[in-house]
């Protein structure tokens, strides 16, 4: 392994550890000591490779969000229909959440209790992801496929529903284990959840048609 490869792997370990600790403890409860310990490095290496706690927080989110945004933007350019584009957005984030189950918990925690902690560069990346959904909604409305809707609300339903489903799955498992009646059925795999939620969302967005 070259020194460059080793550095890349070490940074990846640190950011993954940061993502896990921030998701478990929140920004206030997370410490650089815990992140370094989870990553298997000392604090000096952590500061050298990434930086302070605030920098770790931003980098942990950005190293997942930016590639997902770039890949999604390129795929959307190759997808002609707005319905398919919305499904593609959901499928992309369903796969991202499946690969990194800490991310939806961190997103929900940050947006509800630690909004002031979000670094400016993360807010900018979030806005760029939102712009993708807004463009799809605008395209659908322009083509007469979607009814006029608030694009921000559509975006929250597209991505937020998946994040909530990830966390709700654990709640349902605990209810089942506690034998709480009536026992709720388990949620299907996340990719299936994305399809089902997409069906509901697209049904709500679809412009009413007159059959005369």
Order of alpha helices (4+ residues) and beta strands (2+ residues): alpha-alpha-alpha-alpha-alpha-alpha-alpha-alpha-alpha-alpha
